[in-house]
Amino acid sequence: MVLTNDQELFCWGSEDLNSQEADLLPGGAACLHAAAGWDHDIAPRVLRVAAGELHSAALTDAGEVWTWGSNSDGQIGSGHVGGICGPTPVMAAPVEVTALGAVRCIGVSAGLGHTVVVSDSGAVYAWGWNQDGQLGLGHDYSEEQPQLVESPLLDEAHVVKVCCGARHTLALTADARTLQTLETAAVGVSI
C-alpha cells in the first residue's frame, strides 16, 4: 500500500483477493477510492494504513477504521466470518468497523490474521485470529468484532501505539517506558 500526501491510498497484491473491478495503474496498483466506489471529493481522509498478510486497514481523520481483504478469522471486524454477500471470506471493498461505535481511534495495526486499534482514551481493542492469544483477551479463540483488551497491566496505562506481528501484539504506553505484549497480557517490559 502507498498513502500519498493527498491522502490517496493505492493498493496492490493478490488478484485472488480482488474480485472487484478497479482502475488499475501500471504494475497492478488500484486506487482504493476507485475500488471502494468512493467519490474522491467525499472519500474519508485516510491518515494511517496497516497491512496484514491478507487483509488491510485504514484509519481516517475522523477516527474511523475501515478494513478489507481476507475475513477468514473475523479480522475485518464485521461481526462474522466471510464476505458480506456470501460465503467467500473476502471483502474486496473497504467496510467501516461499525462495532467500534463512537470510539475514536488514533492508531491501527494488522497482523497475520488479526487487527488491533488504540483509541484516543488509550484503550486497546482487538479482533480476528487469536490462536496464540495475540489479541490479549485471556483466551485463544478468534473474535469476529472488536473486543476491549482488559488487563491489570493496562489498567493504569495510557496506550498510545499498537503494533502487530504475525502472532503477537505490542502496546506502547504514553510514558514511552513500558512496552506491553498482549499475548497473555501478563508480560510487560520497562525500557
DRENTIPA-781378 format. One record per residue (C-alpha): residue number from 1; chain; x, y, z. Coordinates in pm, whole numbers, plus 50000, padded with zeros to 5 digits. Example, Ala and Ser with C-alpha at 12.3 -4.5 7.8 and 13.67 -1.06 7.14 Angstrom:
% DRENTIPA-781378
<num: 1 cadena: A c1: 51230 c2: 49550 c3: 50780> $
<num: 2 cadena: A c1: 51367 c2: 49894 c3: 50714> $
//
This chain:
% DRENTIPA-781378
<num: 1 cadena: A c1: 50000 c2: 50000 c3: 50000> $
<num: 2 cadena: A c1: 50101 c2: 50358 c3: 49941> $
<num: 3 cadena: A c1: 49937 c2: 50658 c3: 50104> $
<num: 4 cadena: A c1: 50013 c2: 50982 c3: 49919> $
<num: 5 cadena: A c1: 50037 c2: 51334 c3: 50064> $
<num: 6 cadena: A c1: 49692 c2: 51393 c3: 49912> $
<num: 7 cadena: A c1: 49556 c2: 51101 c3: 50121> $
<num: 8 cadena: A c1: 49504 c2: 50882 c3: 49815> $
<num: 9 cadena: A c1: 49556 c2: 50519 c3: 49902> $
<num: 10 cadena: A c1: 49687 c2: 50279 c3: 49638> $
<num: 11 cadena: A c1: 49682 c2: 49905 c3: 49694> $
<num: 12 cadena: A c1: 49808 c2: 49601 c3: 49509> $
<num: 13 cadena: A c1: 49861 c2: 49237 c3: 49585> $
<num: 14 cadena: A c1: 49699 c2: 48901 c3: 49530> $
<num: 15 cadena: A c1: 49447 c2: 48913 c3: 49247> $
<num: 16 cadena: A c1: 49273 c2: 48616 c3: 49409> $
<num: 17 cadena: A c1: 49152 c2: 48853 c3: 49682> $
<num: 18 cadena: A c1: 49041 c2: 49132 c3: 49449> $
<num: 19 cadena: A c1: 48720 c2: 49021 c3: 49283> $
<num: 20 cadena: A c1: 48601 c2: 49376 c3: 49223> $
<num: 21 cadena: A c1: 48682 c2: 49572 c3: 48909> $
<num: 22 cadena: A c1: 48904 c2: 49876 c3: 48968> $
<num: 23 cadena: A c1: 49104 c2: 50120 c3: 48762> $
<num: 24 cadena: A c1: 49447 c2: 49961 c3: 48769> $
<num: 25 cadena: A c1: 49769 c2: 50155 c3: 48746> $
<num: 26 cadena: A c1: 50087 c2: 50020 c3: 48586> $
<num: 27 cadena: A c1: 50205 c2: 49726 c3: 48795> $
<num: 28 cadena: A c1: 49853 c2: 49642 c3: 48911> $
<num: 29 cadena: A c1: 49804 c2: 49911 c3: 49178> $
<num: 30 cadena: A c1: 49442 c2: 50012 c3: 49229> $
<num: 31 cadena: A c1: 49334 c2: 50342 c3: 49383> $
<num: 32 cadena: A c1: 49136 c2: 50243 c3: 49691> $
<num: 33 cadena: A c1: 48892 c2: 50530 c3: 49642> $
<num: 34 cadena: A c1: 48805 c2: 50390 c3: 49300> $
<num: 35 cadena: A c1: 48797 c2: 50030 c3: 49422> $
<num: 36 cadena: A c1: 48563 c2: 50119 c3: 49708> $
<num: 37 cadena: A c1: 48336 c2: 50326 c3: 49489> $
<num: 38 cadena: A c1: 48412 c2: 50633 c3: 49700> $
<num: 39 cadena: A c1: 48369 c2: 50968 c3: 49531> $
<num: 40 cadena: A c1: 48715 c2: 51125 c3: 49555> $
<num: 41 cadena: A c1: 48569 c2: 51452 c3: 49688> $
<num: 42 cadena: A c1: 48385 c2: 51287 c3: 49976> $
<num: 43 cadena: A c1: 48612 c2: 50990 c3: 50045> $
<num: 44 cadena: A c1: 48732 c2: 50954 c3: 50402> $
<num: 45 cadena: A c1: 49062 c2: 51129 c3: 50463> $
<num: 46 cadena: A c1: 49299 c2: 50842 c3: 50534> $
<num: 47 cadena: A c1: 49574 c2: 50921 c3: 50785> $
<num: 48 cadena: A c1: 49729 c2: 50580 c3: 50851> $
<num: 49 cadena: A c1: 49726 c2: 50238 c3: 50692> $
<num: 50 cadena: A c1: 49817 c2: 49889 c3: 50811> $
<num: 51 cadena: A c1: 49882 c2: 49576 c3: 50607> $
<num: 52 cadena: A c1: 49831 c2: 49227 c3: 50745> $
<num: 53 cadena: A c1: 49915 c2: 48914 c3: 50549> $
<num: 54 cadena: A c1: 49586 c2: 48903 c3: 50358> $
<num: 55 cadena: A c1: 49390 c2: 49198 c3: 50496> $
<num: 56 cadena: A c1: 49440 c2: 49571 c3: 50533> $
<num: 57 cadena: A c1: 49309 c2: 49856 c3: 50746> $
<num: 58 cadena: A c1: 49288 c2: 50234 c3: 50715> $
<num: 59 cadena: A c1: 49241 c2: 50496 c3: 50986> $
<num: 60 cadena: A c1: 49060 c2: 50818 c3: 50891> $
<num: 61 cadena: A c1: 49090 c2: 51168 c3: 51032> $
<num: 62 cadena: A c1: 48752 c2: 51112 c3: 51200> $
<num: 63 cadena: A c1: 48899 c2: 50821 c3: 51398> $
<num: 64 cadena: A c1: 48710 c2: 50561 c3: 51195> $
<num: 65 cadena: A c1: 48867 c2: 50228 c3: 51097> $
<num: 66 cadena: A c1: 48799 c2: 50070 c3: 50757> $
<num: 67 cadena: A c1: 48912 c2: 49715 c3: 50670> $
<num: 68 cadena: A c1: 48921 c2: 49493 c3: 50360> $
<num: 69 cadena: A c1: 49071 c2: 49169 c3: 50233> $
<num: 70 cadena: A c1: 49055 c2: 48821 c3: 50386> $
<num: 71 cadena: A c1: 48797 c2: 48773 c3: 50660> $
<num: 72 cadena: A c1: 48868 c2: 48406 c3: 50728> $
<num: 73 cadena: A c1: 48908 c2: 48466 c3: 51103> $
<num: 74 cadena: A c1: 48700 c2: 48779 c3: 51155> $
<num: 75 cadena: A c1: 48995 c2: 49016 c3: 51106> $
<num: 76 cadena: A c1: 48768 c2: 49259 c3: 50915> $
<num: 77 cadena: A c1: 48567 c2: 49318 c3: 51235> $
<num: 78 cadena: A c1: 48227 c2: 49290 c3: 51069> $
<num: 79 cadena: A c1: 48084 c2: 49052 c3: 51330> $
<num: 80 cadena: A c1: 48101 c2: 48746 c3: 51109> $
<num: 81 cadena: A c1: 48347 c2: 48537 c3: 50909> $
<num: 82 cadena: A c1: 48337 c2: 48558 c3: 50530> $
<num: 83 cadena: A c1: 48217 c2: 48824 c3: 50289> $
<num: 84 cadena: A c1: 47906 c2: 49039 c3: 50315> $
<num: 85 cadena: A c1: 47737 c2: 48886 c3: 50011> $
<num: 86 cadena: A c1: 47817 c2: 48520 c3: 50060> $
<num: 87 cadena: A c1: 48050 c2: 48256 c3: 50194> $
<num: 88 cadena: A c1: 48363 c2: 48386 c3: 50019> $
<num: 89 cadena: A c1: 48588 c2: 48501 c3: 50304> $
<num: 90 cadena: A c1: 48699 c2: 48817 c3: 50123> $
<num: 91 cadena: A c1: 48592 c2: 49181 c3: 50147> $
<num: 92 cadena: A c1: 48713 c2: 49333 c3: 49819> $
<num: 93 cadena: A c1: 48597 c2: 49684 c3: 49910> $
<num: 94 cadena: A c1: 48663 c2: 49857 c3: 50244> $
<num: 95 cadena: A c1: 48398 c2: 49837 c3: 50513> $
<num: 96 cadena: A c1: 48381 c2: 50054 c3: 50821> $
<num: 97 cadena: A c1: 48429 c2: 49871 c3: 51152> $
<num: 98 cadena: A c1: 48098 c2: 49994 c3: 51292> $
<num: 99 cadena: A c1: 48120 c2: 49772 c3: 51601> $
<num: 100 cadena: A c1: 48364 c2: 50029 c3: 51742> $
<num: 101 cadena: A c1: 48065 c2: 50262 c3: 51777> $
<num: 102 cadena: A c1: 48165 c2: 50608 c3: 51898> $
<num: 103 cadena: A c1: 48523 c2: 50502 c3: 51982> $
<num: 104 cadena: A c1: 48764 c2: 50745 c3: 51814> $
<num: 105 cadena: A c1: 49079 c2: 50560 c3: 51711> $
<num: 106 cadena: A c1: 49426 c2: 50712 c3: 51683> $
<num: 107 cadena: A c1: 49623 c2: 50405 c3: 51579> $
<num: 108 cadena: A c1: 49574 c2: 50081 c3: 51387> $
<num: 109 cadena: A c1: 49789 c2: 49776 c3: 51318> $
<num: 110 cadena: A c1: 49732 c2: 49448 c3: 51134> $
<num: 111 cadena: A c1: 49896 c2: 49111 c3: 51195> $
<num: 112 cadena: A c1: 49884 c2: 48776 c3: 51019> $
<num: 113 cadena: A c1: 49509 c2: 48748 c3: 51076> $
<num: 114 cadena: A c1: 49425 c2: 49000 c3: 51346> $
<num: 115 cadena: A c1: 49362 c2: 49374 c3: 51377> $
<num: 116 cadena: A c1: 49428 c2: 49597 c3: 51678> $
<num: 117 cadena: A c1: 49344 c2: 49964 c3: 51738> $
<num: 118 cadena: A c1: 49414 c2: 50217 c3: 52012> $
<num: 119 cadena: A c1: 49158 c2: 50483 c3: 52099> $
<num: 120 cadena: A c1: 49215 c2: 50847 c3: 52190> $
<num: 121 cadena: A c1: 49144 c2: 50749 c3: 52553> $
<num: 122 cadena: A c1: 49428 c2: 50493 c3: 52546> $
<num: 123 cadena: A c1: 49201 c2: 50187 c3: 52532> $
<num: 124 cadena: A c1: 49301 c2: 49894 c3: 52312> $
<num: 125 cadena: A c1: 49055 c2: 49691 c3: 52100> $
<num: 126 cadena: A c1: 49147 c2: 49371 c3: 51917> $
<num: 127 cadena: A c1: 48976 c2: 49121 c3: 51685> $
<num: 128 cadena: A c1: 49045 c2: 48841 c3: 51439> $
<num: 129 cadena: A c1: 49267 c2: 48532 c3: 51463> $
<num: 130 cadena: A c1: 49381 c2: 48452 c3: 51817> $
<num: 131 cadena: A c1: 49542 c2: 48106 c3: 51814> $
<num: 132 cadena: A c1: 49841 c2: 48229 c3: 52016> $
<num: 133 cadena: A c1: 49649 c2: 48473 c3: 52235> $
<num: 134 cadena: A c1: 49776 c2: 48770 c3: 52031> $
<num: 135 cadena: A c1: 49452 c2: 48960 c3: 52099> $
<num: 136 cadena: A c1: 49538 c2: 48981 c3: 52470> $
<num: 137 cadena: A c1: 49190 c2: 48874 c3: 52577> $
<num: 138 cadena: A c1: 49289 c2: 48587 c3: 52807> $
<num: 139 cadena: A c1: 49175 c2: 48313 c3: 52568> $
<num: 140 cadena: A c1: 49286 c2: 48166 c3: 52235> $
<num: 141 cadena: A c1: 48975 c2: 48170 c3: 52015> $
<num: 142 cadena: A c1: 48911 c2: 48419 c3: 51736> $
<num: 143 cadena: A c1: 48684 c2: 48721 c3: 51772> $
<num: 144 cadena: A c1: 48475 c2: 48849 c3: 51481> $
<num: 145 cadena: A c1: 48435 c2: 49205 c3: 51609> $
<num: 146 cadena: A c1: 48636 c2: 49445 c3: 51825> $
<num: 147 cadena: A c1: 48686 c2: 49345 c3: 52189> $
<num: 148 cadena: A c1: 48819 c2: 49575 c3: 52462> $
<num: 149 cadena: A c1: 49152 c2: 49442 c3: 52591> $
<num: 150 cadena: A c1: 49128 c2: 49440 c3: 52969> $
<num: 151 cadena: A c1: 49431 c2: 49355 c3: 53178> $
<num: 152 cadena: A c1: 49559 c2: 49457 c3: 53520> $
<num: 153 cadena: A c1: 49882 c2: 49560 c3: 53348> $
<num: 154 cadena: A c1: 49694 c2: 49802 c3: 53123> $
<num: 155 cadena: A c1: 49458 c2: 49938 c3: 53391> $
<num: 156 cadena: A c1: 49678 c2: 50234 c3: 53481> $
<num: 157 cadena: A c1: 49844 c2: 50266 c3: 53141> $
<num: 158 cadena: A c1: 49755 c2: 50508 c3: 52866> $
<num: 159 cadena: A c1: 49842 c2: 50322 c3: 52545> $
<num: 160 cadena: A c1: 49943 c2: 50547 c3: 52255> $
<num: 161 cadena: A c1: 50054 c2: 50298 c3: 51991> $
<num: 162 cadena: A c1: 49994 c2: 49936 c3: 51896> $
<num: 163 cadena: A c1: 50198 c2: 49717 c3: 51665> $
<num: 164 cadena: A c1: 50112 c2: 49369 c3: 51540> $
<num: 165 cadena: A c1: 50349 c2: 49097 c3: 51432> $
<num: 166 cadena: A c1: 50232 c2: 48775 c3: 51272> $
<num: 167 cadena: A c1: 50141 c2: 48611 c3: 51603> $
<num: 168 cadena: A c1: 50191 c2: 48883 c3: 51863> $
<num: 169 cadena: A c1: 50087 c2: 49238 c3: 51951> $
<num: 170 cadena: A c1: 50273 c2: 49514 c3: 52137> $
<num: 171 cadena: A c1: 50130 c2: 49821 c3: 52306> $
<num: 172 cadena: A c1: 50340 c2: 50129 c3: 52390> $
<num: 173 cadena: A c1: 50233 c2: 50348 c3: 52682> $
<num: 174 cadena: A c1: 50228 c2: 50728 c3: 52692> $
<num: 175 cadena: A c1: 50531 c2: 50748 c3: 52918> $
<num: 176 cadena: A c1: 50722 c2: 50563 c3: 52643> $
<num: 177 cadena: A c1: 50877 c2: 50348 c3: 52911> $
<num: 178 cadena: A c1: 50653 c2: 50044 c3: 52906> $
<num: 179 cadena: A c1: 50609 c2: 49809 c3: 52613> $
<num: 180 cadena: A c1: 50332 c2: 49559 c3: 52683> $
<num: 181 cadena: A c1: 50288 c2: 49233 c3: 52494> $
<num: 182 cadena: A c1: 49927 c2: 49130 c3: 52460> $
<num: 183 cadena: A c1: 49971 c2: 48756 c3: 52401> $
<num: 184 cadena: A c1: 49899 c2: 48672 c3: 52761> $
<num: 185 cadena: A c1: 49860 c2: 49033 c3: 52879> $
<num: 186 cadena: A c1: 50098 c2: 48928 c3: 53153> $
<num: 187 cadena: A c1: 50438 c2: 49023 c3: 53020> $
<num: 188 cadena: A c1: 50548 c2: 49384 c3: 53041> $
<num: 189 cadena: A c1: 50889 c2: 49526 c3: 52961> $
<num: 190 cadena: A c1: 51011 c2: 49853 c3: 53108> $
<num: 191 cadena: A c1: 51250 c2: 50037 c3: 52883> $
//
